[in-house]
Amino acid sequence: VGLELPTIEVRFKDINVEAQVYVGSRALPSLLNFFVNVIEGCLNNLQIIPSPKKQLHILQNVSGIIKPKR
């Protein structure tokens, strides 16, 4: 038909992405770690024990432009 779709340019500035993750052998997906994580999460929600998760910075102050058709 020859219709051209409108294009959009996406701009972002100072994007930060962080996550709380387990480190070491606790980060491995296993059945034992799953059950330990569930029990630990319940105890953490009840404020009985502190969370062993560490803060991981994935992106820090990232800016950029995504051009149309990219």
N, C-alpha and C positions, 0 to 999 in steps of 0.2 A: 504494500500500500504506500510505501514511501514516507510513513510518519516517523519523525525522529522523537524519541522519548526524551523528556527533560533530564538533565544531568545534575548531579549534586556533588559539591565539593565539601569534604568533611575536614574541619580544622579542630585541633585539640591543643590545650595548653596546660602545662604543669600537672600531668596525670600521674597519680601515685596509686600503685596496686600493692597491697600487703596481704599476707596470709599467716595464720597461726598453724604451725606444722610440728609434727613429732620429728625428732632427730635420732640418728643412729639406727639401731636394730628395731626400734619402735616404729620406724617409718615404713618398714617392710610389710606388705599385705599378707597376713597369715591368719589362720583361725584363732590362734592363741592371742595375737595382738588385737584382733577384733573384739574378743570377749573382755580383755583387759581394758581396752578403750571404752567400752560400754560401761563397765563397772566404774572406771575412773571418772567418766563423764557424769555419772549419777552422783558420785561422791563430791565431785567438783561443784555441781549445781546445788547441792545441799551445804556447800561451803565447809566441808569436813577436811578436804585436802586441797592444796593449790594445784593449778593446771601445770603439767610438765611441758606444755607446748611452747615453742619459741617463735618469736616474730620474724618472718622472712619478708624482706623487701624485694618485690619482683620488678617493679618499675618505680623510678624516682625522678620526679620533675621532668617528664618526657613531653615534648611538644612536637607537633608536626602537622602535615597536610596530606590528605588522601585525595588525589586528583580523580576526576571522573574516568571511568573505564579502566581503572587499575585494580 
